[in-house]
Amino acid sequence: MKKLKSFGGRNLGGGGGTPGIPKNFAELQRLQMKMEEELKNLEESFAQEQVEVEVGGGALKIVATCDRQIRDIVYDKDLLDDLEMFNDMLKTAMSEVWQKVESIREEKTNEIIAKYNPLA
């Protein structure tokens, strides 16, 4: 293969390359397809992974999955006597559960992306 040179005499193709970076486009496509498959499997596994949050010393508990589905809400019936407090606790618990879900999703997704990043 003939090496191409730019006007400044720099090499535009062929030759060495950076260590760790695949040298051809087909290899990059293969790695991308493999990463996409792993990300798809990860997305499916999120439906099985549960996150629990308790607030008010266990008076209110929310169980959700990492695919952003609420599975259960358990609360003491006494909380319904003070609806304002119940509302505040519910908002707090919902915020916490979604923060946990997003944190887990981000961490696991970044692990897969980092595994296939040729520059990392």
C-alpha positions as CSV (number, residue, x, y, z in Angstrom):
1,M,0.0,0.0,0.0
2,K,1.3,3.4,-1.0
3,K,1.7,5.9,1.8
4,L,0.0,9.3,1.3
5,K,1.7,12.5,2.3
6,S,0.1,15.8,3.1
7,F,1.5,19.1,2.0
8,G,3.5,19.3,5.2
9,G,5.1,15.9,4.5
10,R,3.1,14.2,7.3
11,N,2.1,10.6,6.8
12,L,-1.7,10.3,6.1
13,G,-2.1,6.5,6.1
14,G,-0.6,3.2,6.6
15,G,2.3,2.6,9.0
16,G,2.5,2.4,12.7
17,G,-0.5,3.9,14.4
18,T,-1.2,4.4,18.1
19,P,-0.9,1.3,20.3
20,G,-4.3,0.0,21.4
21,I,-6.2,1.6,18.5
22,P,-7.5,-0.9,15.9
23,K,-5.8,-0.3,12.6
24,N,-8.7,-1.0,10.3
25,F,-12.3,0.0,10.0
26,A,-13.7,-3.5,10.1
27,E,-12.1,-4.1,13.5
28,L,-13.7,-0.9,14.8
29,Q,-17.1,-2.0,13.5
30,R,-16.7,-5.4,15.2
31,L,-15.9,-3.8,18.5
32,Q,-18.8,-1.4,18.2
33,M,-21.2,-4.2,17.5
34,K,-19.9,-6.2,20.4
35,M,-20.3,-3.1,22.7
36,E,-23.8,-2.5,21.5
37,E,-24.7,-6.1,22.2
38,E,-23.3,-5.9,25.7
39,L,-25.2,-2.6,26.3
40,K,-28.4,-4.2,25.1
41,N,-27.9,-7.2,27.5
42,L,-27.2,-4.7,30.3
43,E,-30.4,-2.8,29.6
44,E,-32.4,-6.1,29.8
45,S,-30.6,-7.0,33.1
46,F,-31.8,-3.8,34.6
47,A,-35.3,-5.2,34.8
48,Q,-34.1,-7.8,37.3
49,E,-32.0,-5.4,39.5
50,Q,-33.9,-3.9,42.4
51,V,-33.2,-0.8,44.5
52,E,-34.8,-0.2,47.9
53,V,-35.1,3.1,49.7
54,E,-36.5,3.6,53.3
55,V,-37.3,7.0,54.8
56,G,-38.7,8.0,58.2
57,G,-37.0,5.1,60.0
58,G,-38.7,2.6,57.7
59,A,-42.1,4.1,57.9
60,L,-42.1,4.4,54.1
61,K,-40.3,2.0,51.7
62,I,-40.1,2.1,47.9
63,V,-38.8,-0.8,45.8
64,A,-37.9,-0.1,42.2
65,T,-36.0,-1.8,39.4
66,C,-33.1,-0.3,37.4
67,D,-35.3,-0.2,34.3
68,R,-37.3,2.6,36.1
69,Q,-40.3,0.6,37.3
70,I,-41.8,0.9,40.7
71,R,-42.4,-2.6,42.2
72,D,-43.7,-1.8,45.6
73,I,-44.5,1.0,48.0
74,V,-45.0,0.0,51.7
75,Y,-45.9,2.5,54.4
76,D,-47.2,2.6,57.9
77,K,-50.9,3.4,58.0
78,D,-50.2,6.0,60.7
79,L,-48.6,8.2,58.0
80,L,-52.0,8.8,56.4
81,D,-53.0,10.8,59.5
82,D,-50.6,13.5,58.5
83,L,-50.9,13.8,54.7
84,E,-48.4,16.6,54.4
85,M,-45.7,14.6,56.2
86,F,-46.6,11.5,54.0
87,N,-46.4,13.7,50.9
88,D,-42.9,15.0,51.9
89,M,-41.6,11.5,52.8
90,L,-42.9,10.2,49.5
91,K,-41.2,12.9,47.5
92,T,-38.0,12.3,49.4
93,A,-38.1,8.5,48.9
94,M,-38.9,8.9,45.2
95,S,-36.0,11.3,44.7
96,E,-33.6,8.9,46.5
97,V,-34.7,5.8,44.6
98,W,-34.3,7.5,41.2
99,Q,-30.9,8.8,42.2
100,K,-29.8,5.3,43.1
101,V,-31.2,3.9,39.9
102,E,-29.5,6.5,37.8
103,S,-26.2,6.0,39.7
104,I,-26.2,2.2,39.1
105,R,-27.2,2.6,35.4
106,E,-24.5,5.2,34.8
107,E,-21.8,3.1,36.6
108,K,-22.5,-0.1,34.7
109,T,-22.9,1.6,31.4
110,N,-19.6,3.4,31.8
111,E,-17.8,0.2,32.7
112,I,-18.9,-1.3,29.3
113,I,-18.0,1.8,27.3
114,A,-14.6,2.1,29.0
115,K,-13.9,-1.6,28.1
116,Y,-14.3,-0.9,24.4
117,N,-12.7,2.6,24.3
118,P,-9.4,2.2,22.4
119,L,-8.1,5.5,23.8
120,A,-8.6,4.6,27.4
